[in-house]
């Protein structure tokens, strides 16, 4: 008799989404009766599919048409989930940035976030005013949505973040802080733009330090040159950002001036 009992759910084989060529996720299982109404559906095939889905058989035990049935079901489910995530993104971000399209680098970072968030470094996007930092950051969030994985995210300008967390009567600012701090992916725009006070420095430090200690990825933008971050944000904050972030430097002229002209 084994020394430790293992629950049946942990003894069963999981569905090998990689072998199926399907993005990993949590999907509703296919209805095997749908296989039976197809031109190649048989009772034996349905039984083999059921055995695979229940974890008592391997993918190798299925016929090609049976594998195709399972694959097609999960691919359709993955696409439906992706569309829902993108639609949510487009309704929640500012209209100006809803069409932001990710680069290959942004897509790679997003894929790393949904598959291995604890080992994915945050992004610190720096550059002069008007070089597209906010647009780039929202394109990264779109890339996260396009993975189709239900990854929670939140986006704030630094000014809005401080306004949201400032103590006020009838509002639990500490609970609000914890909710923001524990978001899967957090985007804070314009770090260092607000005047540094004892309170803003402490709130920013607590937030950045929590993300740092819990290995939660984030996206941060700043107009402040990297060598001046310590003056703008404080030594403790700048030190953690330097260690936890990959730096993305955007260069060029202020594009807003050209649009105004």
N, C-alpha and C positions, 0 to 999 in steps of 0.2 A: 504494500500500500504506500502511495507517495506521502511524503512528509507534509506537503502543503496542498490544499485543495485549490484548483483553478476553476473559475466560473466557466460555464460552457461558452459564453460569448467571447472569452479570451482563448479558448481552445480551437475555435473555428478559424478556418483560413479567411483572410479578408479578400475583398475583390481587388484584383491586380489591375488598377487603372493604367499603370504604365504599359503593361503588356497589351492592353486594349487600345492604347493610343488615345486615352481620354484624360483631360485634366483632373487631378485629384479633387475630391469634393465630397459633400454629403448630399446624396441624391436619393429620391424615391426609387425603389427597385422596380424593374419592369413587370408588367402583368403577363404571365406566360400564356394566358388565353389569347393574347394578341398574336403570339407566334403561331398558334394553331390555326388561325384564320388566314394565314399567309399561304402562298402557293407551295412552299417547301415545308410547311409545318406538319409535324407528326407527333404522336403521343410519346414515342420514345425520345424524340428531341426535346419535348417539353419537360420530360422527366429529367433529362440530363441538365437542362438549364436550371431547373429547380434545385438539383443537387449542387450545381456550382454556386448558385446564389445563396444557398444555405450553408456553404462552406464545407460540404462533405465531398466535393469533387474538384479537380483542377481544371484549368482552362484547356489543357491538352486533351481532356476527355471529350470535348465538344466537337461537333462537325463544323466546317467553315460557315455554313448558313446560320448555325446557332450562335457562333461567336459574333457574326455580323449583326444578328438581331440584338444581342446585348450591347455591342458597341454603338450601334445606331441610337438605341434608347438613351444611353448615357451621354453621347455627343449632343443629342437634341436637348437633354436636360441641362448640359453645361452651357449651351448657347442661350437658352432661355434665362439661365441665371446670370450670364454675362450681360444680356440686354437689360435685365432688371437693375443690375449694379450701375451700368452706364446711365440709364434713365434717372436713377436716384442722384448720381453725380450731377447731371445736367440740370436738375431741378433745385439742387441745394447750393450750387456755387453762384457767385455773381454772374449776371448775364454776359458781361464782357469777356469772361474767361470760360464760358461753358463749351466753347468750340476748340479749346486749346488741345493741340495734338502732340502726343509724346514723341520724343526722339528714341532711337534705339537704346541709348544709355538710360533714359528714363524708364523704358519698358523693362530693361534688365534689372534695374533697381527694384521696380515694383514686383517682379517675379521673385526676387530674392526675399522681399518683405513677406510675401504670402507663403513662401515655402520654408523660410528659415529666419524669422524675424529677430530672434535673440542674437544672431550673428551678423545682422545687417547694420552697417553704420548709418547714422543719420546724414542728411545733406545740409550743408551750409552754403547757400547761394549768395554770393557777394558781387557787388559791382556798383558803379555810379547810378544815380537816379535816371530812370527812363530806359535802362538797358534790357528790360524784359524779365526781371527776376520773378515778379509775381506771376506773370504768364507762364514762365517755365515751371514754377512750383505747382500751379494748377494742372499743367500738363502731366506732371508726375502723378498727381492724385487721379487724373483720368486713367493713367496707365494702371494704377492699382485697381480701379473699377473694371477696367477691361480684362483683368485676369479672371473675372467672374467669381472670385472668392469673396465671401461675406466678411470683409475686413472693415472694422469700424474706423472712421476717420473724422477729424474735425479741423476747421480752419478759422483762424482769427487774425486780425491785425493786432499788433502789440497794444495799441490804444484801446481797441474793443475788449481785448482780454483783461486789461486792468480795470476797465469800467465794469465788466461782468463780475470780477472778483472783489471789487471794493466793498467792504462791509457796509450793510445798510439794514435798516429796520425791516423785519418780516422776511428776510432772506438768509438762508444758511450758506454763507459764502464758503465755509470749509467743505461742505458737501459738494458744492459746485466745483471747488478746486480739485477734490478727489476724482470727480467724474471726468474732468478735463485731463488731469494728470494720467489717468489710466486708459485713455483712448489708444486704440491700436496704433494709429498713425496720426500724429499731431503736426499741423502746419501753423507756424507763427510767422506772420509777415511783418517786416519793418522793425526787427529787433534793434534797439539802440536809437530809434527815432524819437522816442519820448524822453523828456527830461528825467534824468536819474535822481530818484529820491530814495530815502531809506526804505520806504514801503515798497516801491516798485522793484528795487534791487532784491529785497527779501523774497517777494513773491516770485520773481523770475528765477532766483537761485533755487527756491524750493521746487519749482516746476522742472527746471532743467536737471537738477540733482536727482529728482525722483525718476525721470526718464533715464538718466545715466545709470542709476543703480539697478533699475529693473530691466535694462537692456531693451527699451522700447524705441523703435525708430521714429524719427521725426524729420520735418523739413523746416528750415529756418532761412529767412532772407534778411539781408542787412545792407544798407548803403554805407555802413562804416567800413573803412579799409581794415583788413585783418590785423595790421600792426597797431590799430587804435581801438580794438575791441575791449581791451582791458580798461581803458579810460572811459569808454562809453557804457560798459555793462558791469564793470567790477572784476577784480582778479579771479574770484571763485567761479563766476559764470563763464568768463572767457576761457579759463583753463579747462573746464569740462567740455565746452563746445569744441575746443581744439582736439581733445582726445576722442570724443564720440562721433565726430563728423568727418565726412569727406567734403572737401571744399570744391565748389563749382564757381568759377570766376567768369562773369559775363562782362564783355567789354563793348565799347562803342559810344556813339553820341546819344543824347537824350532824344528818343524817338518821339516823345510827346511834343517837343518843340517843332519838329518837322511837320507833325499833323496839324498843329495850330497855325503854322505858316500857310 
